[in-house]
Amino acid sequence: MALWTMILRKMANNKWLQLNLWLGLTVCVALFSSMPLYSEAILQRTLIKELQQVQQQSGVYPGYVRIATSVSSSKMDEKTIQAIAKADRFAATIPNRAGLAAMSYYQQRFTQKMKVYGADADEQERQYQKTAGSFKSLSDMEKRVKLVEGRMPVDRQDGLFEALVTQKFLFAAKRGLGEELVLESPEADRRTFRVIPVGIIETDPAADPYLPYLTGETEDSFLIPFEQFEREFVMGGKARLTLLEWRFALNYEQLALDKIEPFTQAGTDIKRYFRGRLGVEEVNMPAIETVASYQGKQEKLDLMMLSLYAPVMLMLAFYLYMTANLIIERQKTEISVLRSRGASRLQIMTAYVIESVTLGIAALAAGPFLGVWFTGALGASNGFLEFVQRSALDVSLTSTAYKIAAITVGGAILLILIPAFLATKVTIVGHKQQMARLSQTSFWHKAGVDLVLVGLSLYLLYNFNRRQEDLKRLALDSDALQLDPLLFLMPAIFALGGGLLVLRVYPWLIRLVYLAGRRWWSPALYSSLVQISRSSGQYLTIKVFLIMTVATGLFSANAARTINDNMESKIRYAIGADIALVTKWESDAPPPLSTEAMPQAGGGSESQTEARRVQYTEPPFHTFEQLDGVESVAKVFRKTDARFSAGASGTSGKTELMGIDTMAFGSTAWMKGGLLSYPINSYLNLIAPDPKAVLISRSLADKAKLKPGDPIRVNWDGLDQTQLTVYGIIDYWPSWNPLPAAAGDGDNGNAALPHLVVGHLGTIQNRLAVEPYEVWLKLAPGASSQLVYDQLEERKVPVTSLRDATQELIRSVNDPFRMAINGVMTLGFVISMLICFFGFLLFWLLTLSGRSLQYGVLRAMGLPFRQMIGMLVSEQLLTSGAAVVIGVFIGNATSELFVPLFEMSFATADQVPPFEITYQLSDYLQLYGIVGSMLAIGLLVLGYKLSRTRIAQALRLGEE
């Protein structure tokens, strides 16, 4: 009990320190617990949205499952009957296998098709009647069909079948409702069945919104009661069965991430069970591919979030260590006294363990709930420091989140106990010696930790960049690079090592400043320079902390801006304009031949005919020029399989040929600045006066040894070559990818580079051929894509393909991985600044209270309060201010070196424009504003604290 009393008193005496430590622990717990919460919530929402999109595109309920199998047996023997019964029992287990509730279910059975004619038909009518139909049964028939005329059939025992039919089938049978028909089996026995159509049916969508029975799927059948079909054909074997079918509508909204594996496994089990059991099987689950693509996504997203969180977590760990160290520094005298009076290290550590566990339990109680709030912030992020009103993520605390939170608390407790463990080794004499040696070199610098951290991070970065270059050269996908996730920890390690490296030489710079002007410095500045130069170890922690915070914040800001900018640039460049579409062109092309009609190989040259050139009719273009909301329109002809011939050696090969109208293209196309040696309009103006002028890609110029002024000949299959003149050489062009697309086609095992020729559309059409081109649209400011879509639909413009940059950007922003990047970076920046403020204020308040005697002596000596404030300000600027400046430089260096790591998030072959680091002035202004406000508030608090310090009290404290 005495131990608990001592612990509670000690915590009460250091309540502000304990509160800061608890805050750091809680934020750590919240960050770690938010990772599984976010990945599960965002992937769950994205999965449901993608399944809904499947329904919009295909018109099929996402939980739709159809199983069909033929019946290969010609006779209904006991083995076949048992196999059908087993198949029915297996089908009934499908909802449980998939882990989803069945919203709706029905099954169908079909006999073979038989000849249909009227019972009163004469011999001639029977001979010429071509109508065929089959018997069919449907479970819950009464609830699923809409009776248009007549009545529902009944199960008769007199050998007569009553059936429901469609109006179309009844017309084909040339009989009316209630007139008897005969079905004649095609088997050798020519068995006949008597049928009376008693009702006409059609589809009833209202009967089942999830799984409507569509009468149009099998119109040539007689629908009889299910029990009668089972008795007469399944058990009785009176006609051959050809098809069995089961259909389900499973509740896809219950498809949580933990049910993905059972769902995909159910699909595999269904195919495995029905394969060859009764006949040829067919399994249709439209959602299976979408659901299967999510397998492993949560692990990847968790790994990526851990990588993104790494710098913030390292900074938080440093904050916890700094806070714990400040608490222990304040209590070292007490610890040393206890040690000197006989207390063992175990007893002292037991007290600190109990204290830390108490704080840990409090953090564990609040942290996961704060993690839920963090998850909501991540889900609402639309960009860096940008939030939108999305529907809230469905987040619920899980056992996984609490397990991770508990592990986090355990690790954090071990971290904050390190200073206490080290302090228990020191006696009262050793403590006094340490206090007198504040200027000694820190452990970090003695051990060369700064050099090791910087060297390690640069070495790993070098290896990564070298492998990335190999990927580009060989045109391999970024998945081929086996990337260590700890590589994302390198920015934080580099920032820490760089900060320690700069701080290794910083005290010497302060001493040089002191020596250079010691005759002229004011008393306040003189005192600050002496204090900082002699007690550099005292300020090391806060300076490293500020450097880490500022560098981490800048790295987060620059990384998020870079990723967003590059993804947006990639989409806009690939499309070339706001909207790129192709319309249907009328032509004299013959319809495609069937496989049977195609000439057989080896048939001789006589069977080969020369391909005839297809003549196209250009649709009216003025329709697009008259669209509301469209600022400019351009025709862009692209021929990907054109050929070129050029150079003295007659170099030839494949190239992409692009035909444009220079003025319209310059007004419509999107091009990122800096990709070309000159603005794109300069190149367009260069070729505009000469109809034969072309621009060629650098890859083509290097291959054919061409330069401006040289001729080049182009054509494509079936056309004569036309000669053009090279006017310029380009590296990039809207919508053209200069990166190799496939490996192994070039020299030395490198991938072959694509080529491009850009010329005048009019010249290409006049000298070569008129073929379909793309229409590029640039929208007016404020205009929406939907406005264009509505007008195209209203004017009945037949669009065969369309790419919309705005819609693709929206899909990109809603991608869970990009949302995670923006959310984590935003959250990391905000947390960095928040923790920086608390850490800064905590350190300086403790430093000020620890130097009360010094300030009391200075005041007693007659130093004015104004100069005391000046001394405080100069000390702040030379420590905290310098640390912020160093942090900015290290943050920029870290961004330059390590932001390109995020290039692996993009497919290497599609990374056009090249990955480029983006800086935004507003991020720096926000950072400077936050840090400036922090310093200003800190100085006000410290000044107020200093003004309340009484000289006599400080001197009495010193005497004690």
HELIX and SHEET records of a PDB file:
HELIX    1   1 ALA A    2  ASN A   13  1                                  12    
HELIX    2   2 LYS A   15  SER A   58  1                                  44    
HELIX    3   3 GLU A   78  ALA A   92  1                                  15    
HELIX    4   4 ILE A   94  ALA A   98  1                                   5    
HELIX    5   5 GLU A  123  TYR A  128  1                                   6    
HELIX    6   6 MET A  141  ARG A  144  1                                   4    
HELIX    7   7 GLN A  167  ALA A  173  1                                   7    
HELIX    8   8 PRO A  205  ALA A  207  5                                   3    
HELIX    9   9 THR A  215  GLU A  217  5                                   3    
HELIX   10  10 PHE A  226  PHE A  229  1                                   4    
HELIX   11  11 GLU A  230  MET A  235  3                                   6    
HELIX   12  12 TYR A  252  GLN A  254  5                                   3    
HELIX   13  13 LEU A  257  LYS A  259  5                                   3    
HELIX   14  14 ILE A  260  PHE A  274  1                                  15    
HELIX   15  15 ILE A  288  ALA A  292  1                                   5    
HELIX   16  16 LYS A  297  SER A  340  1                                  44    
HELIX   17  17 ARG A  345  ALA A  380  1                                  36    
HELIX   18  18 SER A  399  ALA A  423  1                                  25    
HELIX   19  19 ILE A  428  MET A  435  1                                   8    
HELIX   20  20 PHE A  443  LYS A  446  1                                   4    
HELIX   21  21 VAL A  449  LEU A  474  1                                  26    
HELIX   22  22 SER A  478  ALA A  480  5                                   3    
HELIX   23  23 PRO A  485  LEU A  489  5                                   5    
HELIX   24  24 MET A  490  ALA A  516  1                                  27    
HELIX   25  25 PRO A  523  ARG A  534  1                                  12    
HELIX   26  26 SER A  536  ILE A  575  1                                  40    
HELIX   27  27 SER A  605  SER A  607  5                                   3    
HELIX   28  28 HIS A  622  GLU A  625  1                                   4    
HELIX   29  29 THR A  662  THR A  668  1                                   7    
HELIX   30  30 ILE A  680  ILE A  687  1                                   8    
HELIX   31  31 ARG A  698  ALA A  704  1                                   7    
HELIX   32  32 ASP A  747  GLY A  749  5                                   3    
HELIX   33  33 LEU A  761  ARG A  767  1                                   7    
HELIX   34  34 SER A  785  GLU A  794  1                                  10    
HELIX   35  35 ALA A  805  VAL A  813  1                                   9    
HELIX   36  36 PRO A  816  GLY A  850  1                                  35    
HELIX   37  37 SER A  852  ALA A  860  1                                   9    
HELIX   38  38 PHE A  865  GLN A  876  1                                  12    
HELIX   39  39 LEU A  877  GLY A  881  3                                   5    
HELIX   40  40 ALA A  882  PHE A  898  1                                  17    
HELIX   41  41 VAL A  899  SER A  905  5                                   7    
HELIX   42  42 THR A  908  ASP A  910  5                                   3    
HELIX   43  43 LEU A  921  SER A  947  1                                  27    
HELIX   44  44 ILE A  951  GLU A  959  1                                   9    
SHEET    1   A 9 VAL A 145  GLY A 150  0                                        
SHEET    2   A 9 THR A 192  THR A 203 -1                                        
SHEET    3   A 9 LEU A 181  GLU A 184 -1                                        
SHEET    4   A 9 MET A 114  GLY A 118 -1                                        
SHEET    5   A 9 ALA A 132  LEU A 138 -1                                        
SHEET    6   A 9 ALA A 102  THR A 111 -1                                        
SHEET    7   A 9 LEU A 241  LEU A 250 -1                                        
SHEET    8   A 9 TYR A  64  SER A  70 -1                                        
SHEET    9   A 9 GLU A 281  ASN A 284 -1                                        
SHEET    1   B 6 VAL A 145  GLY A 150  0                                        
SHEET    2   B 6 THR A 192  THR A 203 -1                                        
SHEET    3   B 6 LEU A 181  GLU A 184 -1                                        
SHEET    4   B 6 MET A 114  GLY A 118 -1                                        
SHEET    5   B 6 ALA A 132  LEU A 138 -1                                        
SHEET    6   B 6 SER A 221  ILE A 224  1                                        
SHEET    1   C 3 VAL A 145  GLY A 150  0                                        
SHEET    2   C 3 THR A 192  THR A 203 -1                                        
SHEET    3   C 3 LEU A 160  VAL A 165  1                                        
SHEET    1   D 2 SER A 381  GLY A 383  0                                        
SHEET    2   D 2 GLU A 386  PHE A 387 -1                                        
SHEET    1   E 9 VAL A 799  ASP A 804  0                                        
SHEET    2   E 9 ILE A 579  THR A 583 -1                                        
SHEET    3   E 9 GLU A 774  LEU A 779 -1                                        
SHEET    4   E 9 VAL A 630  ALA A 646 -1                                        
SHEET    5   E 9 THR A 651  ILE A 660 -1                                        
SHEET    6   E 9 LEU A 756  HIS A 760  1                                        
SHEET    7   E 9 ALA A 693  SER A 697 -1                                        
SHEET    8   E 9 THR A 722  ILE A 730  1                                        
SHEET    9   E 9 PRO A 711  ASN A 715 -1                                        
SHEET    1   F 2 GLU A 586  SER A 587  0                                        
SHEET    2   F 2 TYR A 616  THR A 617 -1                                        
END                                                                             
